Amino acid sequence: MKLAWYRETLREESGGELSLSAVSRAGKRVAPAYTCRGRGRPKASGESAPATNPVGGFELIIAVAYHLGWPQQTADVMAGAVRRVKRTKRYKASPASVDSRGRRTGAPLRSDLINGKKEGGPALRR
């Protein structure tokens, strides 16, 4: 409650005029637990460290990159490079050295053919 409200109530009941400071002092005598709050924002109590996020800057960079479509553009560039390599004569001429599951077959590796080695890799075991 505001002191002005108390002052108005006391004026109506007693018929006398009281200042705000007089009402405040009277309130402190009648109710010792009564305390006037200061004006403005209350001070922070205790030692509180500011909350920081050590990777907050990276979150911002990732959000901007995702918003601009950078991951999709990167994937498109990589897929285009793989398509270009697979269309070359050198790639088509070399035998496959791995099966559909990525296991090595008996055929020589493409890198071995490029480097001039002719021996094959280990045979496929099932």
Buried (B, 14 or more C-beta within 10 A) or exposed (E): EEBEEBBEEBEEEEEEEBEEEBBBEBBEEEEEEEEEEEEEEEEEEEEEEEEEEEEEEEEEEEEEEEEEEEEEEEEEEEEEEEEEEEEEEEEEEBEEBBEEEEEBBEBBBBEBBEEEEEEBBEEEEE
